[in-house]
């Protein structure tokens, strides 16, 4: 299957009585950034370990880069990069020495090592700090260096498990930008796990949603957003209180209503007219300052999928 980086059918993994991955059938095309979304404990990390051949499946099959995970796991790991729970950095060494060490592990020649280390550090805006000891760096900078480590040997597929977890918003945004640029420049397929839905929406070409070990949906972010209905509506004004929120919630257009400091946020049902909502507020004496409508986001799509799970 030359156009697929990952192909699984009915992939299952049990830990005693616990089924961590439940009949996963998934196709990931080459060259995409694929987001694997789910809450903590949903089976994301176990899936990565199965795909890398670090765990044996209880049932089902998985093919990664044309190799069966049961019989050819070594070849898979040679052609993949992975950033899992730990960054794998030596904190008493410099950034340059860290990458040089791993480049030697991958048996790059001296000329290749020097060129590749410079290329990656430059692409991540770390070249000027290459001689600094990594232990003194921020978590965000360490994560950038860890991503560079996964790309040293020019893998065809990279697994990133919650790469921005624990980073402050500025560091997370910077890492997302770098990941996107690197993935495009390197032509690598990225399999990214996260429970940060806004992050997935910004980064990913395709997303899959997993919960309790089962795959709920796969598609482009806009396709999954369409499952959440026609979108949201925000209304601000004077006189909006709990009584008004209850009245709005009873309207056919409102799938859900949140009240926060005088602002109503409605998740809308698909194809239902919202004009009666505004008319109701005017009738009840609300002084409306602003009405804003927008499309559903990936978080709403995720909640719709998880909420509808049997």
N, C-alpha and C positions, 0 to 999 in steps of 0.2 A: 504494500500500500504506500507508494512513493509520496503521495500528497498528504499523508497523515504522519504527524510526529508521534501521536499517541492514539492507540486503538485498544479499547477494552470491551469485553462482553461478559456480563454477569459476574464481574469481579467482586469477590466476597472475602471478608476476613473476620474471623471470630477470635475473641480472647475469652476462652471458657464460655460462660453463658452470655457474654456481651458480644453483640454483632456490631463491630465498629464500621465496616463498609458492607453495604447490603445490595448485592446485585448491580454493581455499577457498570453501565454501558455508556461509553463516552468516546467521541472522536474529536481530536484536536488537530486542526490543519497545521502544516508547517508555516513558519513565518509570522505567526500571530502572537500577540500578548493575550494570554488566556487567564481570566480571573476565576478562581475557584472560591466561591463565597459560601460562608456558613458561620454560625456561632461557634464559640469555643466548645470543643468536644463533639463536633458534628462529623468528624472522620477525615478532615482535610489532611492532617499530617500523616495519618495512617495510609491514606491514598498515595502520597508522595513516596513513602517507604516501600509500598508495594510496587510502584512504577520503577523505582530504582533497584528493585530486586533485593532490598534489605530485609523484606519480610516475604514469606511464602503465602500465597493466597490459600484460603480454605477451599475456595471453589472459583471457577471462572478462569478467564485468560486475559493477559495484558501483553500488548506488543508496543515497544517503544523504539522508535527509529529503525523499525524493521527487525528488531530482536525480541525474542520471547523472554519475558522476565524470569521464567522458571529455569530455562536452559542456557541463557546467554547474558546473565546479569553483569558479568565482567565487561563485556563489550558495551553494554548500555552505559555503565558508569564511566568508561573511558571517553565516551562521546557526549557526556552531560556535565554540567556544572550544578552545584547545589549549595544553597545557603539555608541551613535548617535552624535549629535552636541556637547554635553558638556561631560566632563569626569566624572562629578558627584562626585568630591572629595571635602573634607573639608580641605581647605588649612591651617587652624590654628591647625590642628591635625597632628599627626605623621602618617607615612605610615602604621605602625602596627595598630594604633588605627582606621584609616580609614577602613581597611579591617575587623577588629574585629567588628566595628559598623555594616557594611553590613552583616557580618556573623550572627550577632544577628537578623537582619531583616529577614534573611532567616531561622531563628530558628535552627541554628546549635548548638549542645551542646557545653559546655565549652571545653571538650576534642577535639571535632571535630574542633572547631574554632581555637584552638592553632595549631593543626596539619596542618590544611588546610592553614592557613595564612603563616606558616613557609614554607610549600611545595611550595606555589606559589611565595613567595618572593625569595626563594632560586632559583627556576627555572628561575627567571628573573634577577638574580644577584643583588637583592635589599636587601637581608637579613641583611647584615652588616650595612645598612643605615636605618633600620626599625624604629629607634627612632628619626629620623630627621623630622622636620616640613616640610610638603609637599609644602607649599607656597614658600620655598626657592629653590625648585628643578627646574631643566630645564624642558622645555616642553616635551622633549623626555622621561625623567624619569617619568613625570606625566602620559604620555600616557601608559607607561609600567604598572604603578600601576592601571590605569583605566582598562586595559585589564585584570589584575588580578581580579579586582572587578567583571567583568562580568563572571568569571569562578568559583567564590567562591562556588556556590551551585551545582557544577558539572552538568551544563546544557548539554543537548544533541545537542543543536544548538546555535551558537553564531552569532549575526549580528554585523558587524563592518563597520561603515559608514565613509569612508575616514580616516582610523586610522593614516596615516602618513602625512596628510595634514598639512602644516606649519612647518614640521620638517626639520632640515638641513640634507644633504645627509648622514652624518655619523650616526645620530640618527635614520633616517628612515631605513637605512640598518640594524642597530642593532635590531630595533623593528621587521623588517621582519624576521630576523633569529629567534628571540624569538617566534614569532607567529607560525612559521612553527614547531619549536620544541614542543611548548605547544600543538598545535593541534594534533600532532602525539601521544604525550604522554598521552593526556587526551582522545583521541579517539572521539573528538568532530567534528561535521560538522560545517564549517565556511562559512558564506555568507558575502563576502567582497565587498563593493562598492569602486570604485576608478576611477579616470580618468587618473591615472598614469599607462600607458600600460607596461612600463618596469617592474614595480612592480608586476603587475598581471602575467607577463610571468615568473617571478622568483618564485612566491608564489603558483600559482593556478594549480589544477589538471584539472579543467574545467573552461571555461569562457563563458559568455553570453554578447553580445553586444546590447545595447539599445540606441536608438536615437529618440528624439521627442515622447517618450512614447511607441515606438514600438520595439519589439524584432527583431533584424536583423539576428542573428546567435547564435548558441550554439555549443560548441565542445571543444576538447582539444586544447591547444595553437598551437601545430604543425598542427592540422587540419585547424585552421583558418589562420595560416601563409601560408598554401598551396594555399589559395584563392587569395593571393597577387601576384601570379605568381612565377617565378623561382628564384626571389631574387634580389640582388643588386650587383652593380659593382662599385668599386672605382678606379679611375685612377689619379695618381699624376705625374707631370712632368713639364718641362719648355716649354713655348709657348702655354699654355692652356688659352684661353681668351673667351670673349663672342661670337666671331665669330665661334670658334671651338665648343663651347657648342651648338650653333644653328645647326651646321652641324651634330653633334652627335645626337641631339634631332630628327633629320629627319630620323635617321636610324630605320629600322624595329624592332630592338631589344630593343629600348629605349621607355619605357612607360612614363618616365619623367626624366629630367636631372636637377641637381643643380650644380652651379659653386660657389666655395668658396675658394678664395685665391689660385688659381692655381690647385684646386682639383675638379675633376668631380665625382659626385655621380649619378649613373644611377639606376632607378628602372626598372627591366628587364621584358619584356613580356615572358610569358611561352612558352618554346619550340622553341625559336628563337636563331639562332647562333649568338654569340657575336664576332666571329673572325673579321667580317668586320669592327666593331667599331675600333679595334686596328689597322687594316690595314689603315683605313681612317686617323687616327691620325698620323701614320708614313708618309703617303703620304703628309699630310699637314705640315710636318716638326716639329711635336711635339717631343721633347726629353723625352721619357717616362721613369720615374724612377721606378714606381711600378703599377701593375694591381692586384687588389684584388677582388675576387668574394665571395659572401656569400649568405646564405638563407635569405629570407624576415623575418623581425621581426614582432611582434604583432602590432606595430604602423602602419606599412605598410598595414597589414591585416585590421586593423580598418579603415584606410583611404579608402581602397578599398571598404569595406562594406558600409561606410557612403556615399562615393562618388557615389555608385551605387544605393542608395536608391531612390525610386520613389518620 
